[in-house]
Amino acid sequence: MRTTYKVLAHLVVAGVALQAASVALGFFGILHEIEDGGAVTASYDWESNLGVMIHRVNGFLIPLYALALLVVSFFTRAPGAVRWAATVFGLVLLQIGLLFPAFAVSENWGALHGLNALLVLGAAVQAGRRVTRVHDEQVLEPAPV
């Protein structure tokens, strides 16, 4: 179970990294369109922007990984596994919650969405590292005589 936990934590980390890369890809794609004389209007074809589409699809996968991490954490039997998985899951829920005001209220909320992504990344890294450290410490303990 620890390996599954660690893999899920690293899937969240990889997902957040892919989110950052896809946002940059989408943004620079828009900049190139504008430089070529295009315009971003209400009728902009977002589906033609690869970065935006990757961000959307991957944005559905990360909550699934976080939920799976939380479920697996109950069976991992590592100190702090549930706490770190719950932290990751809670931050992912906050990440989803920050989407709505970013679109409906002000783009300034989008900055909080980006900052929270860094918290998700850090918590997921910590979750994966914690289980690894506990596992390594158990391996290094001498056998009872």
C-alpha positions as CSV (number, residue, x, y, z in Angstrom):
1,M,0.0,0.0,0.0
2,R,2.9,2.4,0.6
3,T,4.0,2.1,-2.9
4,T,0.5,2.8,-4.2
5,Y,0.3,5.8,-1.8
6,K,3.7,7.1,-3.0
7,V,2.7,6.6,-6.7
8,L,-0.5,8.5,-6.2
9,A,1.3,11.4,-4.4
10,H,3.7,11.6,-7.3
11,L,0.9,11.5,-9.8
12,V,-0.5,14.6,-8.1
13,V,3.0,16.2,-8.2
14,A,3.3,15.4,-11.9
15,G,-0.2,16.6,-12.6
16,V,0.5,20.0,-11.0
17,A,3.7,20.3,-13.0
18,L,1.8,19.5,-16.2
19,Q,-0.8,22.1,-15.2
20,A,1.9,24.8,-15.0
21,A,3.4,23.8,-18.3
22,S,0.1,23.7,-20.1
23,V,-0.9,27.2,-18.8
24,A,2.4,28.5,-20.2
25,L,1.8,26.7,-23.5
26,G,-1.7,28.1,-23.7
27,F,-0.7,31.6,-22.8
28,F,2.2,31.7,-25.3
29,G,-0.1,30.2,-28.0
30,I,-2.5,33.1,-27.4
31,L,0.5,35.6,-27.7
32,H,1.6,34.0,-31.0
33,E,-2.0,34.3,-32.3
34,I,-2.1,38.0,-31.4
35,E,1.3,38.6,-33.0
36,D,0.0,37.0,-36.2
37,G,-2.9,39.5,-36.2
38,G,-5.5,37.4,-34.4
39,A,-7.7,38.6,-31.5
40,V,-9.0,37.0,-28.4
41,T,-12.7,37.8,-28.2
42,A,-15.8,36.2,-26.7
43,S,-15.9,33.9,-29.7
44,Y,-12.3,32.7,-29.3
45,D,-12.0,28.9,-30.1
46,W,-10.5,27.7,-26.8
47,E,-10.5,24.1,-28.1
48,S,-7.9,25.0,-30.7
49,N,-5.5,26.0,-27.9
50,L,-3.6,22.9,-27.0
51,G,-2.3,24.3,-23.7
52,V,-5.8,25.2,-22.5
53,M,-7.2,21.8,-23.5
54,I,-4.4,19.9,-21.6
55,H,-5.1,22.1,-18.6
56,R,-8.8,21.3,-18.7
57,V,-8.4,17.6,-19.1
58,N,-5.6,17.3,-16.5
59,G,-7.6,19.4,-14.1
60,F,-10.2,16.6,-14.0
61,L,-7.5,14.0,-13.2
62,I,-5.8,15.6,-10.3
63,P,-8.9,15.5,-8.0
64,L,-9.2,11.8,-8.8
65,Y,-5.6,11.2,-7.9
66,A,-6.1,13.2,-4.7
67,L,-9.2,11.3,-3.7
68,A,-7.5,8.0,-4.4
69,L,-4.5,9.1,-2.3
70,L,-6.9,9.9,0.6
71,V,-8.6,6.5,0.3
72,V,-5.3,4.6,0.1
73,S,-3.9,6.6,3.1
74,F,-6.3,4.8,5.4
75,F,-4.7,1.4,4.5
76,T,-1.1,2.6,4.3
77,R,-0.3,2.4,8.0
78,A,2.4,5.0,7.9
79,P,2.5,7.8,10.4
80,G,1.1,11.0,9.0
81,A,-0.2,9.4,5.8
82,V,-3.8,10.3,6.4
83,R,-2.9,13.8,7.5
84,W,-0.9,14.5,4.4
85,A,-3.4,12.9,2.1
86,A,-6.2,14.9,3.7
87,T,-4.1,18.1,3.3
88,V,-3.5,17.4,-0.4
89,F,-7.2,16.6,-0.9
90,G,-8.3,19.7,1.0
91,L,-6.0,21.9,-1.1
92,V,-7.3,20.3,-4.3
93,L,-10.8,21.1,-3.2
94,L,-9.7,24.7,-2.5
95,Q,-8.1,24.8,-5.9
96,I,-11.4,23.9,-7.5
97,G,-13.2,26.4,-5.4
98,L,-10.9,29.2,-6.5
99,L,-11.9,28.6,-10.1
100,F,-15.4,30.0,-9.7
101,P,-14.5,33.5,-8.4
102,A,-11.7,33.7,-10.9
103,F,-14.2,33.4,-13.8
104,A,-17.2,35.1,-12.2
105,V,-15.8,37.9,-10.0
106,S,-12.3,38.9,-10.9
107,E,-9.2,37.5,-12.6
108,N,-7.3,38.4,-9.4
109,W,-8.7,35.2,-7.9
110,G,-6.7,33.4,-10.6
111,A,-3.5,34.4,-8.9
112,L,-4.7,32.7,-5.7
113,H,-5.5,29.6,-7.9
114,G,-1.9,29.7,-9.1
115,L,-0.4,30.1,-5.6
116,N,-2.6,27.4,-4.2
117,A,-1.3,25.1,-6.9
118,L,2.2,25.5,-5.3
119,L,0.7,24.5,-2.0
120,V,-0.8,21.4,-3.6
121,L,2.6,20.6,-5.1
122,G,4.4,21.0,-1.8
123,A,1.9,18.9,0.1
124,A,2.0,16.1,-2.4
125,V,5.8,16.1,-2.4
126,Q,5.8,15.9,1.3
127,A,3.2,13.1,1.4
128,G,5.3,11.0,-1.0
129,R,8.6,11.8,0.8
130,R,7.1,11.0,4.3
131,V,6.1,7.5,3.3
132,T,9.5,6.9,1.7
133,R,11.4,8.1,4.8
134,V,9.3,5.9,7.1
135,H,9.8,2.9,4.9
136,D,13.6,3.6,4.7
137,E,13.8,4.0,8.5
138,Q,12.1,0.6,9.0
139,V,14.4,-1.1,6.6
140,L,17.5,0.3,8.4
141,E,16.3,-0.9,11.9
142,P,18.3,-3.9,13.1
143,A,16.4,-7.1,13.5
144,P,15.5,-8.0,17.1
145,V,17.8,-10.6,18.7
